[in-house]
Amino acid sequence: QSALTQPASVSGSPGQSITLSCTGTSSDVGGYDYVSWYQQHPGKAPKLMIFEVTNRPSGVSNRFSGSKSGDTASLTISGLQAEDEADYYCTSYTSSSTYVFGTGTKVTVL
Amino acid sequence: EVQLVESGGVVVQPGGSLRLSCAASGFTFDDYTMHWVRQPPGKGLEWVSLISWDGGSTNYADSVKGRFTISRDNSKNSLYLQMNSLRIEDTALYYCVKGTLTTVTTQFDYWGQGTLVTVSS
């Protein structure tokens, strides 16, 4: 199972919006609405930000939103803040009843 | 408060074996599917394995299939990962991760802090 494809890095200025992509295949991202996104700060465990493509867990800022079109899922961060600087990973359920993570995107706040 | 505390990570030689443990608390452990996810130093996340609430269903990433075995003891609120025939590429921080009540885990909502496994001669 190959990792989902994410851009290595995305940057933006405070207050801007940025969008992170996560591209898979019809056997994972395109086949199921079981895409979730995780934020990871250095030395910390990942934190759930979005689940089932568009849903935000309680306590996660509404500046984070998710979507999906075909085999590509996206995470949008609006009103970018310094604390959003972190690594972000997507993951999807697969047709093999396993899970696959994305390659990860480093978000830099300029 | 949900807590997942991993243990058992050490330095081991290639070809060696190791068992990781995860002590769970703060939720009804035997209701939930549980997972192991790993992260090599400085690299990305990799899903490793899952076990259903009753241990009746398991699955593995191709990279560990046939070498790793996941198990659980619901009476002890504990999750395990038996790792055999270890390879240098198995070096990683291993996270214990809580799944969901549904048959398919839709979100990894709680993670432990991880235990470091280093495979080196």
Boltz contact constraints between the chains, C-beta under 6 A:
constraints:
  - contact:
      token1: [A, 34]
      token2: [B, 106]
      max_distance: 6.0
  - contact:
      token1: [A, 36]
      token2: [B, 107]
      max_distance: 6.0
  - contact:
      token1: [A, 45]
      token2: [B, 111]
      max_distance: 6.0
  - contact:
      token1: [A, 45]
      token2: [B, 113]
      max_distance: 6.0
  - contact:
      token1: [A, 46]
      token2: [B, 111]
      max_distance: 6.0
  - contact:
      token1: [A, 48]
      token2: [B, 107]
      max_distance: 6.0
  - contact:
      token1: [A, 48]
      token2: [B, 109]
      max_distance: 6.0
  - contact:
      token1: [A, 51]
      token2: [B, 106]
      max_distance: 6.0
  - contact:
      token1: [A, 51]
      token2: [B, 107]
      max_distance: 6.0
  - contact:
      token1: [A, 52]
      token2: [B, 106]
      max_distance: 6.0
  - contact:
      token1: [A, 89]
      token2: [B, 45]
      max_distance: 6.0
  - contact:
      token1: [A, 93]
      token2: [B, 104]
      max_distance: 6.0
  - contact:
      token1: [A, 97]
      token2: [B, 59]
      max_distance: 6.0
  - contact:
      token1: [A, 98]
      token2: [B, 59]
      max_distance: 6.0
  - contact:
      token1: [A, 99]
      token2: [B, 47]
      max_distance: 6.0
  - contact:
      token1: [A, 101]
      token2: [B, 45]
      max_distance: 6.0
  - contact:
      token1: [A, 103]
      token2: [B, 44]
      max_distance: 6.0
  - contact:
      token1: [A, 104]
      token2: [B, 44]
      max_distance: 6.0
